[in-house]
Amino acid sequence: MQEQQPTSIGVIGGTGNLGAALATRLAKAGHAVMIGSRDAERAHAVAQELSTNLSKAISGASNDQVAEQADLIIVSVPFASQQSTLSALADKLKNKIVVDTCVPLMPPKVMRVQLPAEGSAALRAQAVLDESTRVVSAFHNVAAHKLATDDQVECDVLVFSDDKDARATVVGLANDIGLRGLHGGALANSAAAEALTSILIFMNKTYKVDGAGIRITGHFDLSSQG
């Protein structure tokens, strides 16, 4: 399996909590990162703020510009905005790796699993995007506020895709930012990680946990993946 190193990473929804945290960690790991927003001025302002004390600055632009210019795109938007965001950018995302972080949380019942009719948010993304787009699903179960710190985050990242090479690339990115990326199999399997987010939110409230995550037990041969 060939792990491809992207030359530039764009984060759509990069002004939100998870998007900003991922962008910062990726930049600290040495990646060229752009964040996008519907409001380009806001993207520029947040990028400048995130770049404070970074040796490699983050840039900001409109969602359209980021989708067009970056060669790997992370989409970090609320579930309610997922379909409209991806539909608007579909042409620009052809032939690219698109990492969907979306979880189907439907307020006010965010502690209850409510998967969409397609089976998962990831499968909905695949249905919206062009068939040439290499959809990967990841980063569902890591707390954004913990990822935004320099602390070690005790959380594994399950990565799903029908494209094994694209999946390997995103596993590598998870490892780059101090997490442990693990292959979770086909894109359809993303339903399990997406549903688990509601369970973790419930556990956070019930047990007063500050951002519960997941760790997979066992001894893994990480040289044999996929």
N, CA and C atoms as a LAMMPS dump frame, in Angstrom:
ITEM: TIMESTEP
0
ITEM: NUMBER OF ATOMS
678
ITEM: BOX BOUNDS ff ff ff
-5.0000000000000000e+02 5.0000000000000000e+02
-5.0000000000000000e+02 5.0000000000000000e+02
-5.0000000000000000e+02 5.0000000000000000e+02
ITEM: ATOMS id mol type element x y z
1 1 1 N 0.84 -1.185 0
2 1 2 C 0 0 0
3 1 3 C 0.879 1.24 0
4 2 1 N 0.584 2.208 -0.826
5 2 2 C 1.389 3.412 -0.951
6 2 3 C 0.746 4.563 -0.193
7 3 1 N 1.502 5.111 0.76
8 3 2 C 1.019 6.274 1.498
9 3 3 C 1.51 7.53 0.801
10 4 1 N 0.589 8.337 0.324
11 4 2 C 0.933 9.546 -0.405
12 4 3 C 0.972 10.733 0.542
13 5 1 N 2.048 11.481 0.487
14 5 2 C 2.18 12.657 1.333
15 5 3 C 1.64 13.864 0.582
16 6 1 N 0.563 14.497 1.07
17 6 2 C 0.015 15.659 0.359
18 6 3 C 0.967 16.845 0.433
19 7 1 N 1.013 17.63 -0.643
20 7 2 C 1.858 18.821 -0.633
21 7 3 C 1.161 19.989 0.047
22 8 1 N -0.172 19.989 0.042
23 8 2 C -0.918 21.035 0.741
24 8 3 C -2.234 20.456 1.242
25 9 1 N -2.644 20.924 2.418
26 9 2 C -3.865 20.436 3.054
27 9 3 C -4.8 21.613 3.276
28 10 1 N -6.031 21.481 2.834
29 10 2 C -7.041 22.505 3.062
30 10 3 C -8.065 22.02 4.062
31 11 1 N -8.461 22.891 4.963
32 11 2 C -9.47 22.547 5.968
33 11 3 C -10.699 23.425 5.741
34 12 1 N -11.74 22.821 5.193
35 12 2 C -13.012 23.514 4.993
36 12 3 C -13.755 23.513 6.325
37 13 1 N -14.165 24.694 6.77
38 13 2 C -14.687 24.793 8.129
39 13 3 C -13.551 24.948 9.125
40 14 1 N -12.453 25.487 8.644
41 14 2 C -11.253 25.59 9.469
42 14 3 C -11.311 26.645 10.546
43 15 1 N -12.373 27.463 10.565
44 15 2 C -12.522 28.443 11.631
45 15 3 C -13.288 27.871 12.824
46 16 1 N -13.837 26.665 12.676
47 16 2 C -14.517 25.997 13.786
48 16 3 C -13.515 25.327 14.712
49 17 1 N -14.008 24.79 15.812
50 17 2 C -13.117 24.241 16.839
51 17 3 C -12.275 23.08 16.34
52 18 1 N -12.913 22.063 15.743
53 18 2 C -12.156 20.903 15.285
54 18 3 C -11.265 21.265 14.109
55 19 1 N -11.803 22.014 13.152
56 19 2 C -11.015 22.395 11.985
57 19 3 C -9.777 23.181 12.362
58 20 1 N -9.931 24.149 13.268
59 20 2 C -8.793 24.964 13.691
60 20 3 C -7.756 24.135 14.42
61 21 1 N -8.218 23.204 15.261
62 21 2 C -7.291 22.347 16.008
63 21 3 C -6.507 21.438 15.062
64 22 1 N -7.184 20.843 14.093
65 22 2 C -6.503 19.983 13.126
66 22 3 C -5.508 20.788 12.298
67 23 1 N -5.92 21.977 11.859
68 23 2 C -5.03 22.816 11.056
69 23 3 C -3.758 23.162 11.818
70 24 1 N -3.911 23.52 13.081
71 24 2 C -2.753 23.902 13.892
72 24 3 C -1.808 22.728 14.089
73 25 1 N -2.36 21.583 14.417
74 25 2 C -1.505 20.404 14.629
75 25 3 C -0.798 19.989 13.337
76 26 1 N -1.503 20.065 12.229
77 26 2 C -0.884 19.71 10.946
78 26 3 C 0.233 20.678 10.586
79 27 1 N 0.016 21.965 10.84
80 27 2 C 1.058 22.958 10.569
81 27 3 C 2.277 22.722 11.461
82 28 1 N 2.039 22.395 12.724
83 28 2 C 3.141 22.107 13.638
84 28 3 C 3.933 20.881 13.194
85 29 1 N 3.243 19.966 12.499
86 29 2 C 3.909 18.758 11.993
87 29 3 C 4.655 19.016 10.69
88 30 1 N 4.586 20.266 10.182
89 30 2 C 5.345 20.634 8.993
90 30 3 C 4.569 20.666 7.699
91 31 1 N 3.263 20.467 7.764
92 31 2 C 2.446 20.479 6.551
93 31 3 C 2.059 21.902 6.159
94 32 1 N 1.919 22.133 4.869
95 32 2 C 1.381 23.4 4.365
96 32 3 C -0.133 23.341 4.483
97 33 1 N -0.718 24.27 5.244
98 33 2 C -2.136 24.203 5.589
99 33 3 C -2.843 25.503 5.233
100 34 1 N -4.034 25.361 4.649
101 34 2 C -4.939 26.483 4.395
102 34 3 C -6.248 26.203 5.114
103 35 1 N -6.851 27.228 5.701
104 35 2 C -8.186 27.057 6.266
105 35 3 C -9.18 27.852 5.448
106 36 1 N -10.375 27.303 5.32
107 36 2 C -11.406 27.948 4.53
108 36 3 C -12.626 28.292 5.35
109 37 1 N -13.355 29.281 4.869
110 37 2 C -14.618 29.689 5.476
111 37 3 C -15.478 30.284 4.37
112 38 1 N -16.782 30.337 4.594
113 38 2 C -17.643 31.038 3.641
114 38 3 C -17.269 32.523 3.589
115 39 1 N -16.718 33.02 4.692
116 39 2 C -16.261 34.412 4.802
117 39 3 C -14.733 34.417 4.725
118 40 1 N -14.194 34.814 3.581
119 40 2 C -12.743 34.78 3.386
120 40 3 C -12.007 35.662 4.386
121 41 1 N -12.591 36.799 4.738
122 41 2 C -11.933 37.695 5.7
123 41 3 C -11.811 37.027 7.064
124 42 1 N -12.854 36.315 7.453
125 42 2 C -12.784 35.586 8.734
126 42 3 C -11.716 34.506 8.662
127 43 1 N -11.623 33.81 7.547
128 43 2 C -10.603 32.782 7.387
129 43 3 C -9.2 33.373 7.517
130 44 1 N -8.979 34.53 6.893
131 44 2 C -7.674 35.208 6.992
132 44 3 C -7.364 35.581 8.437
133 45 1 N -8.361 36.121 9.143
134 45 2 C -8.145 36.566 10.522
135 45 3 C -7.833 35.388 11.439
136 46 1 N -8.601 34.304 11.297
137 46 2 C -8.369 33.132 12.15
138 46 3 C -7.027 32.48 11.807
139 47 1 N -6.691 32.427 10.526
140 47 2 C -5.407 31.856 10.118
141 47 3 C -4.242 32.629 10.734
142 48 1 N -4.35 33.942 10.742
143 48 2 C -3.308 34.777 11.333
144 48 3 C -3.186 34.502 12.837
145 49 1 N -4.333 34.347 13.49
146 49 2 C -4.326 34.07 14.928
147 49 3 C -3.716 32.7 15.221
148 50 1 N -4.094 31.7 14.422
149 50 2 C -3.575 30.351 14.633
150 50 3 C -2.073 30.273 14.355
151 51 1 N -1.587 31.145 13.48
152 51 2 C -0.182 31.095 13.072
153 51 3 C 0.772 31.69 14.107
154 52 1 N 0.223 32.314 15.135
155 52 2 C 1.067 32.896 16.182
156 52 3 C 1.957 31.814 16.79
157 53 1 N 3.242 32.062 16.802
158 53 2 C 4.24 31.14 17.368
159 53 3 C 4.437 29.86 16.551
160 54 1 N 3.886 29.806 15.343
161 54 2 C 4.137 28.656 14.473
162 54 3 C 5.287 28.98 13.526
163 55 1 N 6.161 28.009 13.291
164 55 2 C 7.263 28.23 12.349
165 55 3 C 6.773 28.182 10.909
166 56 1 N 5.623 27.51 10.67
167 56 2 C 5.038 27.421 9.327
168 56 3 C 3.64 28.006 9.387
169 57 1 N 3.447 29.171 8.784
170 57 2 C 2.179 29.89 8.905
171 57 3 C 1.047 29.171 8.187
172 58 1 N -0.149 29.289 8.753
173 58 2 C -1.38 28.813 8.134
174 58 3 C -1.967 29.957 7.316
175 59 1 N -2.474 29.664 6.137
176 59 2 C -3.108 30.699 5.315
177 59 3 C -4.619 30.53 5.348
178 60 1 N -5.332 31.59 5.005
179 60 2 C -6.789 31.549 5.007
180 60 3 C -7.358 32.047 3.691
181 61 1 N -8.495 31.506 3.299
182 61 2 C -9.144 31.893 2.044
183 61 3 C -10.597 31.443 2.089
184 62 1 N -11.321 31.704 1.024
185 62 2 C -12.697 31.227 0.943
186 62 3 C -12.703 29.716 0.767
187 63 1 N -13.833 29.098 1.072
188 63 2 C -13.959 27.65 0.869
189 63 3 C -13.656 27.268 -0.578
190 64 1 N -14.156 28.061 -1.523
191 64 2 C -13.928 27.781 -2.942
192 64 3 C -12.438 27.771 -3.272
193 65 1 N -11.72 28.778 -2.783
194 65 2 C -10.287 28.869 -3.075
195 65 3 C -9.511 27.709 -2.445
196 66 1 N -9.858 27.373 -1.227
197 66 2 C -9.172 26.265 -0.543
198 66 3 C -9.43 24.95 -1.269
199 67 1 N -10.686 24.706 -1.652
200 67 2 C -11.028 23.471 -2.354
201 67 3 C -10.291 23.36 -3.676
202 68 1 N -10.086 24.487 -4.327
203 68 2 C -9.416 24.489 -5.623
204 68 3 C -7.905 24.329 -5.496
205 69 1 N -7.306 24.933 -4.48
206 69 2 C -5.847 25.013 -4.406
207 69 3 C -5.192 23.864 -3.645
208 70 1 N -5.816 23.358 -2.597
209 70 2 C -5.194 22.293 -1.797
210 70 3 C -5.382 20.946 -2.479
211 71 1 N -4.427 20.032 -2.271
212 71 2 C -4.571 18.732 -2.936
213 71 3 C -5.177 17.663 -2.028
214 72 1 N -5.324 17.938 -0.74
215 72 2 C -6.087 17.076 0.17
216 72 3 C -6.959 18 1.001
217 73 1 N -8.227 17.644 1.119
218 73 2 C -9.192 18.51 1.785
219 73 3 C -9.791 17.789 2.989
220 74 1 N -9.776 18.469 4.131
221 74 2 C -10.481 17.995 5.321
222 74 3 C -11.74 18.847 5.468
223 75 1 N -12.871 18.197 5.566
224 75 2 C -14.138 18.907 5.706
225 75 3 C -14.616 18.768 7.143
226 76 1 N -14.645 19.897 7.844
227 76 2 C -15.026 19.918 9.255
228 76 3 C -16.145 20.932 9.448
229 77 1 N -17.34 20.518 9.089
230 77 2 C -18.517 21.382 9.217
231 77 3 C -19.598 20.614 9.971
232 78 1 N -20.561 21.312 10.573
233 78 2 C -21.671 20.615 11.241
234 78 3 C -22.462 19.757 10.253
235 79 1 N -23.081 18.724 10.777
236 79 2 C -23.861 17.82 9.935
237 79 3 C -24.92 18.572 9.14
238 80 1 N -25.526 19.585 9.748
239 80 2 C -26.581 20.339 9.071
240 80 3 C -26.072 21.06 7.83
241 81 1 N -24.763 21.333 7.78
242 81 2 C -24.171 22.053 6.646
243 81 3 C -23.426 21.142 5.679
244 82 1 N -23.321 19.875 6.012
245 82 2 C -22.474 18.973 5.221
246 82 3 C -22.906 18.899 3.76
247 83 1 N -24.157 18.597 3.525
248 83 2 C -24.618 18.357 2.164
249 83 3 C -24.492 19.604 1.293
250 84 1 N -24.912 20.76 1.807
251 84 2 C -24.842 21.985 1.015
252 84 3 C -23.398 22.397 0.757
253 85 1 N -22.529 22.211 1.743
254 85 2 C -21.109 22.567 1.575
255 85 3 C -20.458 21.71 0.506
256 86 1 N -20.661 20.405 0.593
257 86 2 C -20.036 19.493 -0.371
258 86 3 C -20.627 19.667 -1.771
259 87 1 N -21.918 19.888 -1.859
260 87 2 C -22.543 20.086 -3.174
261 87 3 C -21.958 21.296 -3.879
262 88 1 N -21.739 22.372 -3.137
263 88 2 C -21.208 23.603 -3.722
264 88 3 C -19.768 23.451 -4.196
265 89 1 N -19.029 22.52 -3.584
266 89 2 C -17.597 22.372 -3.885
267 89 3 C -17.281 21.127 -4.714
268 90 1 N -18.294 20.367 -5.071
269 90 2 C -18.085 19.053 -5.686
270 90 3 C -17.18 19.096 -6.91
271 91 1 N -17.366 20.064 -7.789
272 91 2 C -16.552 20.144 -9.006
273 91 3 C -15.077 20.362 -8.69
274 92 1 N -14.807 21.153 -7.674
275 92 2 C -13.419 21.46 -7.314
276 92 3 C -12.751 20.316 -6.563
277 93 1 N -13.539 19.369 -6.069
278 93 2 C -12.993 18.267 -5.275
279 93 3 C -12.79 16.986 -6.091
280 94 1 N -13.013 17.061 -7.383
281 94 2 C -12.815 15.881 -8.222
282 94 3 C -11.355 15.424 -8.174
283 95 1 N -11.167 14.112 -8.079
284 95 2 C -9.843 13.475 -8.107
285 95 3 C -8.979 13.8 -6.883
286 96 1 N -9.583 14.368 -5.854
287 96 2 C -8.825 14.684 -4.641
288 96 3 C -9.24 13.759 -3.494
289 97 1 N -8.362 13.657 -2.49
290 97 2 C -8.73 12.993 -1.249
291 97 3 C -9.521 13.987 -0.41
292 98 1 N -10.722 13.598 0.001
293 98 2 C -11.566 14.43 0.862
294 98 3 C -11.814 13.668 2.158
295 99 1 N -11.377 14.259 3.256
296 99 2 C -11.54 13.641 4.572
297 99 3 C -12.762 14.249 5.241
298 100 1 N -13.794 13.448 5.421
299 100 2 C -15.025 13.92 6.045
300 100 3 C -14.982 13.593 7.531
301 101 1 N -15.094 14.622 8.377
302 101 2 C -15.061 14.426 9.829
303 101 3 C -16.454 14.477 10.441
304 102 1 N -17.461 14.604 9.611
305 102 2 C -18.815 14.898 10.067
306 102 3 C -19.425 13.75 10.872
307 103 1 N -20.101 14.117 11.942
308 103 2 C -20.887 13.142 12.704
309 103 3 C -22.337 13.624 12.716
310 104 1 N -23.289 12.714 12.552
311 104 2 C -24.695 13.114 12.437
312 104 3 C -25.331 13.426 13.795
313 105 1 N -24.91 14.545 14.383
314 105 2 C -25.516 15.008 15.629
315 105 3 C -26.692 15.908 15.287
316 106 1 N -27.844 15.603 15.863
317 106 2 C -29.06 16.351 15.555
318 106 3 C -29.621 16.949 16.84
319 107 1 N -29.237 18.196 17.142
320 107 2 C -29.709 18.84 18.365
321 107 3 C -31.238 18.854 18.415
322 108 1 N -31.819 18.747 19.615
323 108 2 C -31.125 18.74 20.911
324 108 3 C -30.718 17.344 21.387
325 109 1 N -31.01 16.305 20.613
326 109 2 C -30.779 14.936 21.079
327 109 3 C -29.403 14.43 20.629
328 110 1 N -28.345 15.137 21.028
329 110 2 C -27 14.779 20.561
330 110 3 C -26.451 13.546 21.262
331 111 1 N -27.097 13.11 22.345
332 111 2 C -26.645 11.904 23.048
333 111 3 C -27.351 10.654 22.544
334 112 1 N -28.082 10.78 21.44
335 112 2 C -28.794 9.652 20.848
336 112 3 C -28.298 9.442 19.422
337 113 1 N -27.971 8.196 19.088
338 113 2 C -27.494 7.878 17.74
339 113 3 C -28.616 8.093 16.736
340 114 1 N -28.332 8.914 15.707
341 114 2 C -29.325 9.204 14.67
342 114 3 C -28.623 9.226 13.312
343 115 1 N -28.315 8.063 12.796
344 115 2 C -27.634 7.974 11.511
345 115 3 C -28.596 8.345 10.376
346 116 1 N -28.089 8.991 9.326
347 116 2 C -28.954 9.401 8.209
348 116 3 C -29.41 8.217 7.374
349 117 1 N -30.305 8.478 6.465
350 117 2 C -30.878 7.416 5.631
351 117 3 C -29.82 6.69 4.809
352 118 1 N -28.748 7.379 4.444
353 118 2 C -27.682 6.76 3.647
354 118 3 C -26.893 5.729 4.435
355 119 1 N -27.028 5.724 5.764
356 119 2 C -26.305 4.78 6.607
357 119 3 C -25.226 5.425 7.441
358 120 1 N -24.657 6.504 6.949
359 120 2 C -23.648 7.257 7.692
360 120 3 C -23.439 8.597 7.006
361 121 1 N -22.85 9.529 7.732
362 121 2 C -22.516 10.823 7.133
363 121 3 C -21.494 10.652 6.014
364 122 1 N -20.582 9.702 6.181
365 122 2 C -19.556 9.467 5.16
366 122 3 C -20.168 8.974 3.86
367 123 1 N -21.134 8.079 3.949
368 123 2 C -21.796 7.586 2.742
369 123 3 C -22.636 8.678 2.098
370 124 1 N -23.166 9.573 2.897
371 124 2 C -23.877 10.716 2.339
372 124 3 C -22.901 11.614 1.575
373 125 1 N -21.717 11.82 2.134
374 125 2 C -20.697 12.622 1.452
375 125 3 C -20.326 11.995 0.116
376 126 1 N -20.136 10.688 0.117
377 126 2 C -19.776 9.989 -1.113
378 126 3 C -20.863 10.145 -2.173
379 127 1 N -22.122 10.12 -1.744
380 127 2 C -23.231 10.244 -2.687
381 127 3 C -23.302 11.636 -3.302
382 128 1 N -22.883 12.642 -2.553
383 128 2 C -22.928 14.027 -3.034
384 128 3 C -21.777 14.334 -3.973
385 129 1 N -20.597 13.78 -3.674
386 129 2 C -19.39 14.113 -4.419
387 129 3 C -19.253 13.274 -5.687
388 130 1 N -18.395 13.735 -6.592
389 130 2 C -18.134 13.023 -7.84
390 130 3 C -17.494 11.671 -7.549
391 131 1 N -17.737 10.703 -8.422
392 131 2 C -17.207 9.357 -8.186
393 131 3 C -15.68 9.312 -8.208
394 132 1 N -15.045 10.331 -8.781
395 132 2 C -13.581 10.374 -8.805
396 132 3 C -12.989 10.836 -7.474
397 133 1 N -13.817 11.429 -6.613
398 133 2 C -13.341 11.933 -5.324
399 133 3 C -13.089 10.758 -4.379
400 134 1 N -11.939 10.786 -3.742
401 134 2 C -11.514 9.684 -2.865
402 134 3 C -11.899 10.027 -1.43
403 135 1 N -13.077 9.57 -1.026
404 135 2 C -13.634 9.953 0.27
405 135 3 C -13.058 9.084 1.383
406 136 1 N -12.598 9.774 2.429
407 136 2 C -12.087 9.122 3.639
408 136 3 C -12.857 9.709 4.815
409 137 1 N -13.125 8.898 5.823
410 137 2 C -13.844 9.362 7.008
411 137 3 C -12.964 9.132 8.234
412 138 1 N -12.8 10.194 9.065
413 138 2 C -11.885 10.079 10.209
414 138 3 C -12.105 11.22 11.195
415 139 1 N -11.434 11.136 12.34
416 139 2 C -11.397 12.175 13.385
417 139 3 C -12.751 12.421 14.047
418 140 1 N -13.576 11.378 14.179
419 140 2 C -14.898 11.547 14.775
420 140 3 C -14.866 11.606 16.292
421 141 1 N -13.935 10.906 16.914
422 141 2 C -14.025 10.635 18.347
423 141 3 C -12.964 11.331 19.186
424 142 1 N -12.292 12.32 18.614
425 142 2 C -11.28 13.06 19.364
426 142 3 C -11.852 14.424 19.755
427 143 1 N -11.685 14.791 21.015
428 143 2 C -12.229 16.052 21.526
429 143 3 C -11.445 17.232 20.961
430 144 1 N -12.142 18.157 20.322
431 144 2 C -11.478 19.287 19.67
432 144 3 C -10.703 20.141 20.666
433 145 1 N -11.256 20.338 21.856
434 145 2 C -10.583 21.218 22.821
435 145 3 C -9.282 20.6 23.337
436 146 1 N -9.206 19.271 23.312
437 146 2 C -7.945 18.619 23.7
438 146 3 C -6.946 18.676 22.55
439 147 1 N -7.444 18.51 21.348
440 147 2 C -6.58 18.56 20.175
441 147 3 C -5.983 19.957 20.003
442 148 1 N -6.663 20.961 20.519
443 148 2 C -6.195 22.344 20.381
444 148 3 C -5.028 22.67 21.301
445 149 1 N -4.692 21.776 22.233
446 149 2 C -3.564 21.992 23.132
447 149 3 C -2.322 21.294 22.574
448 150 1 N -1.204 21.493 23.257
449 150 2 C 0.028 20.787 22.894
450 150 3 C 0.17 19.475 23.648
451 151 1 N -0.832 19.128 24.437
452 151 2 C -0.763 17.921 25.257
453 151 3 C -0.932 16.666 24.408
454 152 1 N -0.41 15.559 24.926
455 152 2 C -0.645 14.271 24.293
456 152 3 C -2.118 13.906 24.462
457 153 1 N -2.78 13.548 23.373
458 153 2 C -4.2 13.185 23.425
459 153 3 C -4.31 11.668 23.376
460 154 1 N -4.875 11.103 24.43
461 154 2 C -4.992 9.649 24.524
462 154 3 C -6.212 9.173 23.745
463 155 1 N -6.084 9.168 22.425
464 155 2 C -7.22 8.792 21.582
465 155 3 C -6.728 8.199 20.274
466 156 1 N -7.308 7.076 19.89
467 156 2 C -7.037 6.501 18.577
468 156 3 C -7.992 7.119 17.549
469 157 1 N -7.548 7.145 16.309
470 157 2 C -8.371 7.651 15.213
471 157 3 C -8.645 6.506 14.25
472 158 1 N -9.905 6.131 14.14
473 158 2 C -10.301 5.097 13.19
474 158 3 C -10.538 5.752 11.838
475 159 1 N -9.925 5.194 10.805
476 159 2 C -9.947 5.792 9.472
477 159 3 C -10.611 4.818 8.495
478 160 1 N -11.569 5.329 7.731
479 160 2 C -12.378 4.479 6.852
480 160 3 C -12.34 5.002 5.418
481 161 1 N -12.231 4.095 4.467
482 161 2 C -12.338 4.449 3.06
483 161 3 C -12.344 3.182 2.221
484 162 1 N -12.978 3.269 1.06
485 162 2 C -12.901 2.172 0.1
486 162 3 C -11.613 2.236 -0.713
487 163 1 N -10.899 3.349 -0.607
488 163 2 C -9.627 3.557 -1.304
489 163 3 C -8.499 3.335 -0.295
490 164 1 N -7.801 2.215 -0.399
491 164 2 C -6.805 1.854 0.614
492 164 3 C -5.64 2.834 0.661
493 165 1 N -5.207 3.331 -0.487
494 165 2 C -4.094 4.282 -0.5
495 165 3 C -4.489 5.599 0.154
496 166 1 N -5.689 6.071 -0.143
497 166 2 C -6.172 7.303 0.483
498 166 3 C -6.306 7.111 1.989
499 167 1 N -6.778 5.951 2.386
500 167 2 C -6.916 5.651 3.808
501 167 3 C -5.551 5.659 4.497
502 168 1 N -4.555 5.08 3.831
503 168 2 C -3.2 5.058 4.4
504 168 3 C -2.64 6.467 4.56
505 169 1 N -2.944 7.335 3.603
506 169 2 C -2.492 8.722 3.695
507 169 3 C -3.05 9.396 4.943
508 170 1 N -4.327 9.182 5.236
509 170 2 C -4.962 9.839 6.38
510 170 3 C -4.521 9.198 7.694
511 171 1 N -4.28 7.895 7.689
512 171 2 C -3.676 7.256 8.872
513 171 3 C -2.341 7.933 9.185
514 172 1 N -1.563 8.212 8.142
515 172 2 C -0.286 8.886 8.327
516 172 3 C -0.45 10.282 8.901
517 173 1 N -1.468 11.014 8.447
518 173 2 C -1.714 12.352 8.981
519 173 3 C -2.101 12.298 10.458
520 174 1 N -2.914 11.318 10.83
521 174 2 C -3.287 11.166 12.242
522 174 3 C -2.044 10.915 13.092
523 175 1 N -1.156 10.088 12.592
524 175 2 C 0.09 9.823 13.315
525 175 3 C 0.948 11.081 13.4
526 176 1 N 0.962 11.862 12.338
527 176 2 C 1.761 13.094 12.307
528 176 3 C 1.365 14.058 13.425
529 177 1 N 0.079 14.1 13.762
530 177 2 C -0.383 15.089 14.744
531 177 3 C -0.459 14.518 16.161
532 178 1 N 0.203 13.385 16.387
533 178 2 C 0.345 12.866 17.737
534 178 3 C -0.728 11.912 18.194
535 179 1 N -1.585 11.485 17.278
536 179 2 C -2.592 10.482 17.593
537 179 3 C -2.143 9.148 16.995
538 180 1 N -2.913 8.109 17.2
539 180 2 C -2.613 6.837 16.54
540 180 3 C -3.714 6.546 15.529
541 181 1 N -3.363 6.618 14.25
542 181 2 C -4.317 6.3 13.202
543 181 3 C -4.379 4.806 12.968
544 182 1 N -5.591 4.283 12.849
545 182 2 C -5.796 2.86 12.617
546 182 3 C -6.787 2.653 11.48
547 183 1 N -6.472 1.725 10.6
548 183 2 C -7.389 1.392 9.518
549 183 3 C -8.657 0.76 10.082
550 184 1 N -9.814 1.318 9.706
551 184 2 C -11.091 0.779 10.156
552 184 3 C -11.87 0.076 9.062
553 185 1 N -11.271 0.004 7.86
554 185 2 C -11.916 -0.712 6.772
555 185 3 C -12.723 0.184 5.851
556 186 1 N -13.742 -0.404 5.243
557 186 2 C -14.528 0.256 4.201
558 186 3 C -15.239 1.495 4.719
559 187 1 N -15.592 2.388 3.804
560 187 2 C -16.259 3.629 4.169
561 187 3 C -17.557 3.364 4.927
562 188 1 N -18.266 2.304 4.585
563 188 2 C -19.521 1.974 5.269
564 188 3 C -19.311 1.739 6.761
565 189 1 N -18.122 1.284 7.143
566 189 2 C -17.835 1.026 8.556
567 189 3 C -17.786 2.302 9.387
568 190 1 N -17.708 3.451 8.71
569 190 2 C -17.688 4.723 9.424
570 190 3 C -18.918 4.909 10.3
571 191 1 N -19.992 4.226 9.985
572 191 2 C -21.215 4.34 10.792
573 191 3 C -20.941 4.039 12.264
574 192 1 N -20.043 3.101 12.523
575 192 2 C -19.752 2.719 13.913
576 192 3 C -19.081 3.859 14.667
577 193 1 N -18.086 4.508 14.046
578 193 2 C -17.384 5.61 14.706
579 193 3 C -18.28 6.844 14.826
580 194 1 N -19.079 7.093 13.815
581 194 2 C -19.989 8.234 13.878
582 194 3 C -21.002 8.065 15.006
583 195 1 N -21.56 6.867 15.108
584 195 2 C -22.536 6.596 16.169
585 195 3 C -21.888 6.67 17.546
586 196 1 N -20.633 6.264 17.626
587 196 2 C -19.935 6.262 18.908
588 196 3 C -19.8 7.67 19.484
589 197 1 N -19.798 8.686 18.64
590 197 2 C -19.682 10.062 19.132
591 197 3 C -20.828 10.404 20.073
592 198 1 N -22.041 10.031 19.732
593 198 2 C -23.182 10.286 20.615
594 198 3 C -23.028 9.55 21.937
595 199 1 N -22.479 8.348 21.873
596 199 2 C -22.26 7.579 23.105
597 199 3 C -21.214 8.263 23.979
598 200 1 N -20.152 8.772 23.367
599 200 2 C -19.109 9.457 24.127
600 200 3 C -19.652 10.744 24.766
601 201 1 N -20.507 11.462 24.048
602 201 2 C -21.121 12.663 24.621
603 201 3 C -21.967 12.293 25.837
604 202 1 N -22.716 11.205 25.729
605 202 2 C -23.515 10.721 26.859
606 202 3 C -22.61 10.357 28.036
607 203 1 N -21.502 9.678 27.755
608 203 2 C -20.595 9.274 28.832
609 203 3 C -19.914 10.482 29.471
610 204 1 N -19.576 11.482 28.647
611 204 2 C -18.993 12.702 29.206
612 204 3 C -19.918 13.311 30.26
613 205 1 N -21.208 13.362 29.934
614 205 2 C -22.17 13.953 30.864
615 205 3 C -22.409 13.058 32.073
616 206 1 N -22.584 11.768 31.826
617 206 2 C -22.927 10.841 32.903
618 206 3 C -21.789 10.689 33.911
619 207 1 N -20.56 10.58 33.402
620 207 2 C -19.409 10.325 34.277
621 207 3 C -18.545 11.559 34.506
622 208 1 N -19.018 12.715 34.01
623 208 2 C -18.28 13.971 34.172
624 208 3 C -16.846 13.86 33.658
625 209 1 N -16.733 13.374 32.421
626 209 2 C -15.449 13.206 31.754
627 209 3 C -15.186 14.411 30.859
628 210 1 N -13.954 14.877 30.847
629 210 2 C -13.601 16.023 30.02
630 210 3 C -13.111 15.549 28.652
631 211 1 N -14.042 15.116 27.818
632 211 2 C -13.673 14.72 26.462
633 211 3 C -13.213 13.28 26.345
634 212 1 N -14.127 12.337 26.599
635 212 2 C -13.788 10.921 26.473
636 212 3 C -13.411 10.588 25.031
637 213 1 N -12.437 9.7 24.875
638 213 2 C -12.039 9.225 23.554
639 213 3 C -12.027 7.713 23.539
640 214 1 N -11.428 7.129 22.51
641 214 2 C -11.364 5.671 22.426
642 214 3 C -9.911 5.226 22.279
643 215 1 N -9.6 4.074 22.849
644 215 2 C -8.32 3.397 22.626
645 215 3 C -8.626 1.938 22.293
646 216 1 N -8.018 1.438 21.245
647 216 2 C -8.209 0.041 20.839
648 216 3 C -7.114 -0.796 21.487
649 217 1 N -7.529 -1.836 22.227
650 217 2 C -6.557 -2.663 22.928
651 217 3 C -5.96 -3.708 21.995
652 218 1 N -4.862 -4.279 22.424
653 218 2 C -4.202 -5.325 21.641
654 218 3 C -2.861 -4.845 21.116
655 219 1 N -2.062 -5.784 20.639
656 219 2 C -0.747 -5.465 20.085
657 219 3 C -0.86 -5.487 18.566
658 220 1 N -0.599 -4.345 17.944
659 220 2 C -0.792 -4.172 16.519
660 220 3 C 0.537 -4.208 15.775
661 221 1 N 0.554 -4.939 14.678
662 221 2 C 1.681 -4.882 13.741
663 221 3 C 1.375 -3.763 12.758
664 222 1 N 1.865 -2.563 13.054
665 222 2 C 1.511 -1.401 12.246
666 222 3 C 2.192 -1.385 10.886
667 223 1 N 3.09 -2.345 10.652
668 223 2 C 3.703 -2.444 9.341
669 223 3 C 2.811 -3.213 8.37
670 224 1 N 1.774 -3.846 8.902
671 224 2 C 0.843 -4.624 8.073
672 224 3 C -0.541 -4.062 8.285
673 225 1 N -0.944 -3.128 7.405
674 225 2 C -2.199 -2.412 7.596
675 225 3 C -3.092 -2.492 6.369
676 226 1 N -4.389 -2.281 6.625
677 226 2 C -5.331 -2.122 5.545
678 226 3 C -6.151 -3.31 5.225
